[in-house]
Amino acid sequence: MGMGDKISNKAEELKGKVKEAAGKAMDDPELEVEGHADQVKGNLKQTAEKIKDASKS
């Protein structure tokens, strides 16, 4: 995976943070959970990317 994937993963994490904050602000637990899930997915993808990078070294 390249730099574009890394940026995409970080964007997914940030999108999740925004969704979670919006869910809290609007008292929408469903949106809050969805935002948290997006953050987790982004973090997992970033971690996988770091592991791949480390294994190439």
C-alpha distance matrix in Angstrom:
0.0 3.7 7.0 7.8 5.9 7.6 10.7 10.8 10.9 13.5 15.3 15.7 17.1 19.5 20.5 21.5 23.6 25.3 26.1 27.4 29.6 30.9 31.7 33.7 35.4 36.4 37.3 34.9 33.7 31.6 29.6 29.3 27.9 25.5 24.2 24.0 22.0 19.5 19.2 18.8 16.0 14.1 15.0 14.0 10.4 10.5 12.2 9.9 7.1 10.2 11.3 8.5 8.9 12.6 12.8 11.7 14.6
3.7 0.0 3.7 5.4 5.5 6.6 8.9 10.1 11.0 12.8 14.5 15.7 17.2 18.9 20.2 21.7 23.4 24.9 26.1 27.6 29.4 30.6 31.9 33.8 35.2 36.4 37.6 35.4 34.5 32.6 30.2 29.9 29.0 26.5 24.8 24.9 23.3 20.4 19.9 20.2 17.6 15.1 16.1 15.9 12.3 11.5 13.8 12.3 8.9 11.2 13.3 10.8 9.9 13.7 14.6 12.9 15.1
7.0 3.7 0.0 3.8 5.4 5.0 6.2 8.6 9.9 10.7 12.3 14.3 15.5 16.6 18.2 20.1 21.3 22.7 24.3 25.9 27.2 28.6 30.2 31.9 33.0 34.4 35.8 33.9 33.3 31.7 29.0 28.6 28.1 25.6 23.5 23.8 22.8 19.6 18.8 19.6 17.4 14.4 15.4 16.1 12.8 11.2 14.0 13.6 10.0 11.7 14.6 12.9 11.4 14.9 16.7 15.1 16.7
7.8 5.4 3.8 0.0 3.8 5.4 5.1 6.1 8.6 10.0 10.4 12.3 14.3 15.3 16.2 18.4 20.0 20.9 22.3 24.3 25.7 26.6 28.3 30.3 31.3 32.4 33.9 31.8 31.4 29.5 26.7 26.8 26.4 23.6 21.7 22.5 21.3 17.8 17.7 18.9 16.3 13.4 15.4 16.1 12.6 11.9 15.2 14.6 11.5 14.0 16.7 15.0 14.3 17.9 19.3 18.0 20.0
5.9 5.5 5.4 3.8 0.0 3.8 5.4 4.9 6.1 8.6 9.6 10.4 12.4 14.2 15.0 16.5 18.6 19.9 20.9 22.5 24.4 25.5 26.7 28.7 30.2 31.1 32.3 30.1 29.2 27.3 24.8 24.7 23.9 21.2 19.6 20.0 18.4 15.2 15.2 15.8 13.0 10.5 12.4 12.6 9.0 8.9 12.1 11.2 8.6 11.7 14.0 12.5 12.6 16.1 17.3 16.6 18.9
7.6 6.6 5.0 5.4 3.8 0.0 3.8 5.4 5.2 6.3 8.6 9.9 10.8 12.4 14.2 15.5 16.9 18.6 20.1 21.3 22.9 24.5 25.8 27.4 28.9 30.3 31.4 29.5 28.6 27.1 24.5 23.9 23.2 21.0 18.9 18.9 17.9 14.8 13.8 14.6 12.6 9.4 10.4 11.4 8.3 6.7 10.1 10.3 7.4 9.5 12.6 11.9 11.3 14.4 16.4 16.0 17.7
10.7 8.9 6.2 5.1 5.4 3.8 0.0 3.8 5.4 5.2 6.1 8.6 9.9 10.5 12.0 14.2 15.3 16.4 18.2 19.9 21.1 22.4 24.1 25.8 26.8 28.2 29.8 28.0 27.5 26.1 23.1 22.8 22.7 20.2 17.8 18.5 17.9 14.4 13.7 15.3 13.5 10.1 11.8 13.6 10.8 9.4 13.1 13.7 11.1 12.9 16.2 15.7 14.9 17.9 20.1 19.6 21.0
10.8 10.1 8.6 6.1 4.9 5.4 3.8 0.0 3.8 5.5 5.0 6.2 8.7 9.8 10.3 12.3 14.3 15.2 16.3 18.3 20.0 20.8 22.2 24.4 25.5 26.5 27.9 25.8 25.3 23.5 20.7 20.7 20.4 17.6 15.6 16.6 15.5 11.9 12.1 13.7 11.3 8.4 11.1 12.5 9.6 9.5 13.3 13.4 11.6 14.2 16.9 16.3 16.4 19.5 21.2 20.9 22.9
10.9 11.0 9.9 8.6 6.1 5.2 5.4 3.8 0.0 3.8 5.4 5.1 6.4 8.8 9.9 10.8 12.7 14.5 15.4 16.7 18.7 20.1 21.1 22.9 24.5 25.7 26.7 24.5 23.6 21.9 19.5 19.0 18.2 15.8 13.9 14.1 12.9 9.7 9.2 10.3 8.1 4.9 7.4 8.8 6.2 6.2 9.8 10.5 9.3 11.7 14.3 14.4 14.8 17.5 19.3 19.7 21.6
13.5 12.8 10.7 10.0 8.6 6.3 5.2 5.5 3.8 0.0 3.8 5.4 5.1 6.2 8.5 9.8 10.7 12.5 14.3 15.3 16.7 18.4 19.9 21.3 22.7 24.3 25.5 23.8 23.1 22.0 19.2 18.3 18.2 16.2 13.5 13.7 13.6 10.4 8.8 10.8 9.9 6.2 7.7 10.4 8.9 7.4 10.9 12.6 11.2 12.6 15.7 16.3 16.0 18.4 20.8 21.2 22.5
15.3 14.5 12.3 10.4 9.6 8.6 6.1 5.0 5.4 3.8 0.0 3.8 5.4 5.0 6.0 8.5 9.8 10.5 12.2 14.1 15.3 16.3 18.1 19.9 20.9 22.2 23.8 22.0 21.8 20.5 17.3 17.0 17.4 14.9 12.2 13.5 13.5 9.8 9.3 12.1 10.9 7.8 10.4 12.9 11.3 10.7 14.3 15.6 14.4 16.2 19.2 19.4 19.3 21.9 24.1 24.3 25.8
15.7 15.7 14.3 12.3 10.4 9.9 8.6 6.2 5.1 5.4 3.8 0.0 3.8 5.5 5.0 6.2 8.8 10.0 10.5 12.2 14.3 15.2 16.3 18.4 19.9 20.8 21.9 19.7 19.1 17.5 14.7 14.5 14.3 11.6 9.4 10.6 10.0 6.2 6.6 9.2 7.7 5.3 8.7 10.8 9.6 10.2 13.4 14.5 14.1 16.2 18.7 19.2 19.8 22.2 24.1 24.7 26.5
17.1 17.2 15.5 14.3 12.4 10.8 9.9 8.7 6.4 5.1 5.4 3.8 0.0 3.8 5.5 5.1 6.4 8.9 9.9 10.6 12.5 14.3 15.3 16.7 18.5 20.0 20.8 19.0 18.1 17.1 14.4 13.3 13.2 11.4 8.5 8.7 9.0 6.0 4.1 7.2 7.3 4.6 6.5 9.6 9.6 9.3 12.0 14.1 14.0 15.3 17.9 19.1 19.5 21.4 23.6 24.6 26.1
19.5 18.9 16.6 15.3 14.2 12.4 10.5 9.8 8.8 6.2 5.0 5.5 3.8 0.0 3.8 5.2 5.0 6.4 8.7 9.8 10.7 12.4 14.2 15.4 16.5 18.3 19.7 18.4 18.1 17.5 14.3 13.3 14.2 12.5 9.1 10.2 11.5 8.5 7.0 10.5 11.0 8.4 10.0 13.4 13.1 12.3 15.3 17.4 16.9 18.0 20.9 22.0 22.0 24.0 26.5 27.2 28.4
20.5 20.2 18.2 16.2 15.0 14.2 12.0 10.3 9.9 8.5 6.0 5.0 5.5 3.8 0.0 3.8 5.4 5.2 6.2 8.6 9.9 10.5 12.2 14.3 15.3 16.3 17.9 16.1 16.2 15.1 11.7 11.5 12.6 10.2 7.2 9.6 10.4 7.2 7.5 11.1 11.0 9.3 11.9 14.6 14.2 14.4 17.4 19.0 18.8 20.4 23.1 23.9 24.2 26.5 28.6 29.3 30.8
21.5 21.7 20.1 18.4 16.5 15.5 14.2 12.3 10.8 9.8 8.5 6.2 5.1 5.2 3.8 0.0 3.8 5.4 5.0 6.0 8.5 9.7 10.3 12.2 14.1 15.1 15.9 14.0 13.4 12.4 9.4 8.6 9.1 7.3 3.9 5.8 7.1 4.6 4.8 8.3 9.1 8.4 10.4 13.0 13.5 14.0 16.4 18.3 18.7 20.2 22.5 23.7 24.4 26.3 28.3 29.5 31.0
23.6 23.4 21.3 20.0 18.6 16.9 15.3 14.3 12.7 10.7 9.8 8.8 6.4 5.0 5.4 3.8 0.0 3.8 5.5 5.1 6.1 8.5 9.8 10.6 12.2 14.1 15.1 14.1 13.6 13.7 10.7 8.8 10.4 9.7 6.0 6.9 9.6 8.0 6.5 10.0 11.7 10.5 11.5 14.7 15.6 15.3 17.5 19.9 20.2 21.1 23.6 25.2 25.5 27.1 29.5 30.7 31.8
25.3 24.9 22.7 20.9 19.9 18.6 16.4 15.2 14.5 12.5 10.5 10.0 8.9 6.4 5.2 5.4 3.8 0.0 3.8 5.5 5.2 6.1 8.5 9.9 10.4 12.0 13.8 12.9 13.5 13.5 9.9 9.1 11.6 10.5 7.0 9.4 11.9 10.0 9.6 13.3 14.4 13.1 14.8 17.9 18.3 18.2 20.7 22.9 22.9 24.0 26.7 28.0 28.2 30.0 32.4 33.4 34.6
26.1 26.1 24.3 22.3 20.9 20.1 18.2 16.3 15.4 14.3 12.2 10.5 9.9 8.7 6.2 5.0 5.5 3.8 0.0 3.8 5.5 5.0 6.0 8.6 9.8 10.3 11.7 10.0 10.5 9.9 6.2 6.2 8.6 7.2 4.5 7.8 9.8 8.6 9.4 12.6 13.6 13.3 15.3 17.8 18.5 19.1 21.4 23.2 23.7 25.2 27.5 28.7 29.4 31.3 33.3 34.5 36.0
27.4 27.6 25.9 24.3 22.5 21.3 19.9 18.3 16.7 15.3 14.1 12.2 10.6 9.8 8.6 6.0 5.1 5.5 3.8 0.0 3.8 5.4 5.0 6.3 8.6 9.9 10.2 9.1 8.6 9.1 6.4 4.0 6.7 7.1 4.3 5.9 9.1 9.1 8.9 11.7 13.6 13.7 14.8 17.4 18.8 19.2 20.9 23.2 24.0 25.1 27.2 28.9 29.6 31.1 33.2 34.7 36.0
29.6 29.4 27.2 25.7 24.4 22.9 21.1 20.0 18.7 16.7 15.3 14.3 12.5 10.7 9.9 8.5 6.1 5.2 5.5 3.8 0.0 3.8 5.4 5.1 6.1 8.6 9.7 9.8 10.4 11.7 8.9 6.8 10.2 10.8 8.0 9.4 12.8 12.4 11.7 14.8 16.8 16.3 17.3 20.2 21.5 21.4 23.3 25.8 26.3 27.0 29.5 31.2 31.6 33.0 35.4 36.8 37.8
30.9 30.6 28.6 26.6 25.5 24.5 22.4 20.8 20.1 18.4 16.3 15.2 14.3 12.4 10.5 9.7 8.5 6.1 5.0 5.4 3.8 0.0 3.8 5.4 5.0 6.0 8.2 7.9 9.7 10.6 7.4 7.1 10.7 10.7 8.7 11.2 14.0 13.4 13.7 16.8 18.3 18.0 19.6 22.3 23.2 23.5 25.7 27.8 28.3 29.5 31.9 33.3 33.8 35.5 37.8 39.0 40.2
31.7 31.9 30.2 28.3 26.7 25.8 24.1 22.2 21.1 19.9 18.1 16.3 15.3 14.2 12.2 10.3 9.8 8.5 6.0 5.0 5.4 3.8 0.0 3.8 5.5 5.2 5.7 4.5 6.0 7.2 4.8 4.3 8.0 8.8 7.9 9.9 12.5 13.0 13.7 16.1 17.8 18.3 19.7 22.0 23.3 24.0 25.8 27.8 28.8 30.0 32.0 33.6 34.5 36.0 38.1 39.5 41.0
33.7 33.8 31.9 30.3 28.7 27.4 25.8 24.4 22.9 21.3 19.9 18.4 16.7 15.4 14.3 12.2 10.6 9.9 8.6 6.3 5.1 5.4 3.8 0.0 3.8 5.5 5.0 6.2 7.0 9.7 8.2 6.1 9.7 11.5 10.1 11.1 14.3 15.1 15.0 17.3 19.6 19.9 20.7 23.2 24.9 25.2 26.7 29.1 30.1 30.9 33.0 34.9 35.6 36.8 39.0 40.7 41.8
35.4 35.2 33.0 31.3 30.2 28.9 26.8 25.5 24.5 22.7 20.9 19.9 18.5 16.5 15.3 14.1 12.2 10.4 9.8 8.6 6.1 5.0 5.5 3.8 0.0 3.8 5.6 7.7 9.9 12.2 10.2 9.2 13.0 14.1 12.6 14.2 17.4 17.5 17.5 20.2 22.3 22.2 23.2 25.9 27.3 27.4 29.2 31.7 32.3 33.1 35.5 37.2 37.7 39.1 41.5 42.9 44.0
36.4 36.4 34.4 32.4 31.1 30.3 28.2 26.5 25.7 24.3 22.2 20.8 20.0 18.3 16.3 15.1 14.1 12.0 10.3 9.9 8.6 6.0 5.2 5.5 3.8 0.0 3.8 5.4 8.7 10.5 9.0 9.3 12.8 13.6 13.0 15.1 17.7 18.0 18.7 21.3 23.0 23.3 24.7 27.2 28.4 29.0 30.9 33.0 33.7 34.9 37.1 38.7 39.4 40.9 43.1 44.5 45.8
37.3 37.6 35.8 33.9 32.3 31.4 29.8 27.9 26.7 25.5 23.8 21.9 20.8 19.7 17.9 15.9 15.1 13.8 11.7 10.2 9.7 8.2 5.7 5.0 5.6 3.8 0.0 3.8 6.2 9.0 8.8 8.4 11.4 13.2 13.2 14.5 17.1 18.2 18.8 20.8 22.8 23.7 24.7 26.9 28.5 29.3 30.8 32.9 34.1 35.1 37.0 38.8 39.8 41.1 43.1 44.8 46.1
34.9 35.4 33.9 31.8 30.1 29.5 28.0 25.8 24.5 23.8 22.0 19.7 19.0 18.4 16.1 14.0 14.1 12.9 10.0 9.1 9.8 7.9 4.5 6.2 7.7 5.4 3.8 0.0 3.8 5.5 5.5 6.3 8.8 10.1 10.8 12.6 14.5 15.7 16.9 18.8 20.3 21.5 22.9 24.7 26.2 27.4 28.9 30.7 32.0 33.4 35.1 36.7 37.9 39.4 41.2 42.8 44.4
33.7 34.5 33.3 31.4 29.2 28.6 27.5 25.3 23.6 23.1 21.8 19.1 18.1 18.1 16.2 13.4 13.6 13.5 10.5 8.6 10.4 9.7 6.0 7.0 9.9 8.7 6.2 3.8 0.0 3.8 5.5 4.9 6.1 8.5 9.7 10.4 12.2 14.2 15.3 16.5 18.4 20.0 21.0 22.5 24.4 25.7 26.8 28.6 30.3 31.5 32.9 34.7 36.1 37.4 39.0 40.9 42.5
31.6 32.6 31.7 29.5 27.3 27.1 26.1 23.5 21.9 22.0 20.5 17.5 17.1 17.5 15.1 12.4 13.7 13.5 9.9 9.1 11.7 10.6 7.2 9.7 12.2 10.5 9.0 5.5 3.8 0.0 3.8 5.4 5.2 6.2 8.6 9.9 10.6 12.4 14.4 15.4 16.6 18.5 20.1 21.2 22.7 24.5 25.8 27.1 28.8 30.4 31.7 33.2 34.8 36.3 37.7 39.5 41.4
29.6 30.2 29.0 26.7 24.8 24.5 23.1 20.7 19.5 19.2 17.3 14.7 14.4 14.3 11.7 9.4 10.7 9.9 6.2 6.4 8.9 7.4 4.8 8.2 10.2 9.0 8.8 5.5 5.5 3.8 0.0 3.8 5.5 5.0 6.1 8.6 9.8 10.5 12.4 14.3 15.3 16.5 18.4 20.0 21.1 22.6 24.3 25.8 27.0 28.7 30.4 31.7 33.0 34.7 36.3 37.8 39.6
29.3 29.9 28.6 26.8 24.7 23.9 22.8 20.7 19.0 18.3 17.0 14.5 13.3 13.3 11.5 8.6 8.8 9.1 6.2 4.0 6.8 7.1 4.3 6.1 9.2 9.3 8.4 6.3 4.9 5.4 3.8 0.0 3.8 5.5 5.1 6.3 8.7 10.0 10.8 12.6 14.4 15.5 16.7 18.6 20.2 21.3 22.7 24.6 25.9 27.2 28.9 30.6 31.8 33.1 34.9 36.7 38.2
27.9 29.0 28.1 26.4 23.9 23.2 22.7 20.4 18.2 18.2 17.4 14.3 13.2 14.2 12.6 9.1 10.4 11.6 8.6 6.7 10.2 10.7 8.0 9.7 13.0 12.8 11.4 8.8 6.1 5.2 5.5 3.8 0.0 3.8 5.4 5.0 6.1 8.6 9.8 10.5 12.3 14.3 15.3 16.5 18.4 19.9 21.0 22.6 24.4 25.7 27.0 28.7 30.3 31.5 33.0 35.0 36.7
25.5 26.5 25.6 23.6 21.2 21.0 20.2 17.6 15.8 16.2 14.9 11.6 11.4 12.5 10.2 7.3 9.7 10.5 7.2 7.1 10.8 10.7 8.8 11.5 14.1 13.6 13.2 10.1 8.5 6.2 5.0 5.5 3.8 0.0 3.8 5.4 5.1 6.3 8.7 9.9 10.6 12.4 14.3 15.4 16.6 18.5 20.0 21.2 22.7 24.5 25.9 27.2 28.8 30.4 31.8 33.4 35.4
24.2 24.8 23.5 21.7 19.6 18.9 17.8 15.6 13.9 13.5 12.2 9.4 8.5 9.1 7.2 3.9 6.0 7.0 4.5 4.3 8.0 8.7 7.9 10.1 12.6 13.0 13.2 10.8 9.7 8.6 6.1 5.1 5.4 3.8 0.0 3.8 5.4 5.1 6.3 8.8 10.0 10.7 12.4 14.4 15.5 16.6 18.4 20.1 21.2 22.7 24.6 26.0 27.1 28.7 30.5 32.0 33.7
24.0 24.9 23.8 22.5 20.0 18.9 18.5 16.6 14.1 13.7 13.5 10.6 8.7 10.2 9.6 5.8 6.9 9.4 7.8 5.9 9.4 11.2 9.9 11.1 14.2 15.1 14.5 12.6 10.4 9.9 8.6 6.3 5.0 5.4 3.8 0.0 3.8 5.4 5.1 6.3 8.7 9.9 10.6 12.4 14.4 15.3 16.5 18.5 20.0 21.1 22.6 24.5 25.7 27.0 28.7 30.6 32.1
22.0 23.3 22.8 21.3 18.4 17.9 17.9 15.5 12.9 13.6 13.5 10.0 9.0 11.5 10.4 7.1 9.6 11.9 9.8 9.1 12.8 14.0 12.5 14.3 17.4 17.7 17.1 14.5 12.2 10.6 9.8 8.7 6.1 5.1 5.4 3.8 0.0 3.8 5.4 5.1 6.2 8.6 9.8 10.6 12.4 14.2 15.3 16.6 18.4 20.0 21.1 22.7 24.4 25.7 27.1 29.0 30.9
19.5 20.4 19.6 17.8 15.2 14.8 14.4 11.9 9.7 10.4 9.8 6.2 6.0 8.5 7.2 4.6 8.0 10.0 8.6 9.1 12.4 13.4 13.0 15.1 17.5 18.0 18.2 15.7 14.2 12.4 10.5 10.0 8.6 6.3 5.1 5.4 3.8 0.0 3.8 5.5 5.1 6.2 8.6 9.9 10.7 12.3 14.2 15.4 16.6 18.4 20.1 21.2 22.6 24.4 25.9 27.4 29.3
19.2 19.9 18.8 17.7 15.2 13.8 13.7 12.1 9.2 8.8 9.3 6.6 4.1 7.0 7.5 4.8 6.5 9.6 9.4 8.9 11.7 13.7 13.7 15.0 17.5 18.7 18.8 16.9 15.3 14.4 12.4 10.8 9.8 8.7 6.3 5.1 5.4 3.8 0.0 3.8 5.5 5.1 6.1 8.6 9.9 10.5 12.2 14.3 15.3 16.5 18.4 20.0 21.0 22.5 24.4 26.0 27.5
18.8 20.2 19.6 18.9 15.8 14.6 15.3 13.7 10.3 10.8 12.1 9.2 7.2 10.5 11.1 8.3 10.0 13.3 12.6 11.7 14.8 16.8 16.1 17.3 20.2 21.3 20.8 18.8 16.5 15.4 14.3 12.6 10.5 9.9 8.8 6.3 5.1 5.5 3.8 0.0 3.8 5.4 5.1 6.1 8.6 9.8 10.4 12.2 14.1 15.2 16.5 18.4 19.9 21.0 22.5 24.5 26.2
16.0 17.6 17.4 16.3 13.0 12.6 13.5 11.3 8.1 9.9 10.9 7.7 7.3 11.0 11.0 9.1 11.7 14.4 13.6 13.6 16.8 18.3 17.8 19.6 22.3 23.0 22.8 20.3 18.4 16.6 15.3 14.4 12.3 10.6 10.0 8.7 6.2 5.1 5.5 3.8 0.0 3.8 5.5 5.2 6.2 8.6 9.9 10.6 12.3 14.3 15.4 16.6 18.4 20.0 21.2 22.9 25.0
14.1 15.1 14.4 13.4 10.5 9.4 10.1 8.4 4.9 6.2 7.8 5.3 4.6 8.4 9.3 8.4 10.5 13.1 13.3 13.7 16.3 18.0 18.3 19.9 22.2 23.3 23.7 21.5 20.0 18.5 16.5 15.5 14.3 12.4 10.7 9.9 8.6 6.2 5.1 5.4 3.8 0.0 3.8 5.5 5.2 6.2 8.6 10.0 10.6 12.4 14.4 15.4 16.5 18.4 20.1 21.4 23.2
15.0 16.1 15.4 15.4 12.4 10.4 11.8 11.1 7.4 7.7 10.4 8.7 6.5 10.0 11.9 10.4 11.5 14.8 15.3 14.8 17.3 19.6 19.7 20.7 23.2 24.7 24.7 22.9 21.0 20.1 18.4 16.7 15.3 14.3 12.4 10.6 9.8 8.6 6.1 5.1 5.5 3.8 0.0 3.8 5.4 5.0 6.1 8.6 9.8 10.5 12.3 14.2 15.2 16.4 18.4 20.1 21.6
14.0 15.9 16.1 16.1 12.6 11.4 13.6 12.5 8.8 10.4 12.9 10.8 9.6 13.4 14.6 13.0 14.7 17.9 17.8 17.4 20.2 22.3 22.0 23.2 25.9 27.2 26.9 24.7 22.5 21.2 20.0 18.6 16.5 15.4 14.4 12.4 10.6 9.9 8.6 6.1 5.2 5.5 3.8 0.0 3.8 5.4 5.1 6.2 8.6 9.9 10.6 12.4 14.2 15.3 16.6 18.6 20.5
10.4 12.3 12.8 12.6 9.0 8.3 10.8 9.6 6.2 8.9 11.3 9.6 9.6 13.1 14.2 13.5 15.6 18.3 18.5 18.8 21.5 23.2 23.3 24.9 27.3 28.4 28.5 26.2 24.4 22.7 21.1 20.2 18.4 16.6 15.5 14.4 12.4 10.7 9.9 8.6 6.2 5.2 5.4 3.8 0.0 3.8 5.4 5.1 6.2 8.7 9.9 10.6 12.3 14.3 15.4 16.8 19.0
10.5 11.5 11.2 11.9 8.9 6.7 9.4 9.5 6.2 7.4 10.7 10.2 9.3 12.3 14.4 14.0 15.3 18.2 19.1 19.2 21.4 23.5 24.0 25.2 27.4 29.0 29.3 27.4 25.7 24.5 22.6 21.3 19.9 18.5 16.6 15.3 14.2 12.3 10.5 9.8 8.6 6.2 5.0 5.4 3.8 0.0 3.8 5.4 5.0 6.3 8.7 9.9 10.5 12.3 14.3 15.5 17.1
12.2 13.8 14.0 15.2 12.1 10.1 13.1 13.3 9.8 10.9 14.3 13.4 12.0 15.3 17.4 16.4 17.5 20.7 21.4 20.9 23.3 25.7 25.8 26.7 29.2 30.9 30.8 28.9 26.8 25.8 24.3 22.7 21.0 20.0 18.4 16.5 15.3 14.2 12.2 10.4 9.9 8.6 6.1 5.1 5.4 3.8 0.0 3.8 5.3 5.1 6.3 8.7 9.8 10.5 12.4 14.4 15.8
9.9 12.3 13.6 14.6 11.2 10.3 13.7 13.4 10.5 12.6 15.6 14.5 14.1 17.4 19.0 18.3 19.9 22.9 23.2 23.2 25.8 27.8 27.8 29.1 31.7 33.0 32.9 30.7 28.6 27.1 25.8 24.6 22.6 21.2 20.1 18.5 16.6 15.4 14.3 12.2 10.6 10.0 8.6 6.2 5.1 5.4 3.8 0.0 3.8 5.4 5.1 6.2 8.6 9.9 10.6 12.6 14.7
7.1 8.9 10.0 11.5 8.6 7.4 11.1 11.6 9.3 11.2 14.4 14.1 14.0 16.9 18.8 18.7 20.2 22.9 23.7 24.0 26.3 28.3 28.8 30.1 32.3 33.7 34.1 32.0 30.3 28.8 27.0 25.9 24.4 22.7 21.2 20.0 18.4 16.6 15.3 14.1 12.3 10.6 9.8 8.6 6.2 5.0 5.3 3.8 0.0 3.8 5.4 5.1 6.2 8.6 10.0 10.8 12.9
10.2 11.2 11.7 14.0 11.7 9.5 12.9 14.2 11.7 12.6 16.2 16.2 15.3 18.0 20.4 20.2 21.1 24.0 25.2 25.1 27.0 29.5 30.0 30.9 33.1 34.9 35.1 33.4 31.5 30.4 28.7 27.2 25.7 24.5 22.7 21.1 20.0 18.4 16.5 15.2 14.3 12.4 10.5 9.9 8.7 6.3 5.1 5.4 3.8 0.0 3.8 5.4 5.0 6.1 8.6 10.0 11.0
11.3 13.3 14.6 16.7 14.0 12.6 16.2 16.9 14.3 15.7 19.2 18.7 17.9 20.9 23.1 22.5 23.6 26.7 27.5 27.2 29.5 31.9 32.0 33.0 35.5 37.1 37.0 35.1 32.9 31.7 30.4 28.9 27.0 25.9 24.6 22.6 21.1 20.1 18.4 16.5 15.4 14.4 12.3 10.6 9.9 8.7 6.3 5.1 5.4 3.8 0.0 3.8 5.4 5.1 6.2 8.7 10.2
8.5 10.8 12.9 15.0 12.5 11.9 15.7 16.3 14.4 16.3 19.4 19.2 19.1 22.0 23.9 23.7 25.2 28.0 28.7 28.9 31.2 33.3 33.6 34.9 37.2 38.7 38.8 36.7 34.7 33.2 31.7 30.6 28.7 27.2 26.0 24.5 22.7 21.2 20.0 18.4 16.6 15.4 14.2 12.4 10.6 9.9 8.7 6.2 5.1 5.4 3.8 0.0 3.8 5.4 5.2 6.4 9.0
8.9 9.9 11.4 14.3 12.6 11.3 14.9 16.4 14.8 16.0 19.3 19.8 19.5 22.0 24.2 24.4 25.5 28.2 29.4 29.6 31.6 33.8 34.5 35.6 37.7 39.4 39.8 37.9 36.1 34.8 33.0 31.8 30.3 28.8 27.1 25.7 24.4 22.6 21.0 19.9 18.4 16.5 15.2 14.2 12.3 10.5 9.8 8.6 6.2 5.0 5.4 3.8 0.0 3.8 5.5 5.3 6.8
12.6 13.7 14.9 17.9 16.1 14.4 17.9 19.5 17.5 18.4 21.9 22.2 21.4 24.0 26.5 26.3 27.1 30.0 31.3 31.1 33.0 35.5 36.0 36.8 39.1 40.9 41.1 39.4 37.4 36.3 34.7 33.1 31.5 30.4 28.7 27.0 25.7 24.4 22.5 21.0 20.0 18.4 16.4 15.3 14.3 12.3 10.5 9.9 8.6 6.1 5.1 5.4 3.8 0.0 3.8 5.4 5.4
12.8 14.6 16.7 19.3 17.3 16.4 20.1 21.2 19.3 20.8 24.1 24.1 23.6 26.5 28.6 28.3 29.5 32.4 33.3 33.2 35.4 37.8 38.1 39.0 41.5 43.1 43.1 41.2 39.0 37.7 36.3 34.9 33.0 31.8 30.5 28.7 27.1 25.9 24.4 22.5 21.2 20.1 18.4 16.6 15.4 14.3 12.4 10.6 10.0 8.6 6.2 5.2 5.5 3.8 0.0 3.8 5.5
11.7 12.9 15.1 18.0 16.6 16.0 19.6 20.9 19.7 21.2 24.3 24.7 24.6 27.2 29.3 29.5 30.7 33.4 34.5 34.7 36.8 39.0 39.5 40.7 42.9 44.5 44.8 42.8 40.9 39.5 37.8 36.7 35.0 33.4 32.0 30.6 29.0 27.4 26.0 24.5 22.9 21.4 20.1 18.6 16.8 15.5 14.4 12.6 10.8 10.0 8.7 6.4 5.3 5.4 3.8 0.0 3.8
14.6 15.1 16.7 20.0 18.9 17.7 21.0 22.9 21.6 22.5 25.8 26.5 26.1 28.4 30.8 31.0 31.8 34.6 36.0 36.0 37.8 40.2 41.0 41.8 44.0 45.8 46.1 44.4 42.5 41.4 39.6 38.2 36.7 35.4 33.7 32.1 30.9 29.3 27.5 26.2 25.0 23.2 21.6 20.5 19.0 17.1 15.8 14.7 12.9 11.0 10.2 9.0 6.8 5.4 5.5 3.8 0.0
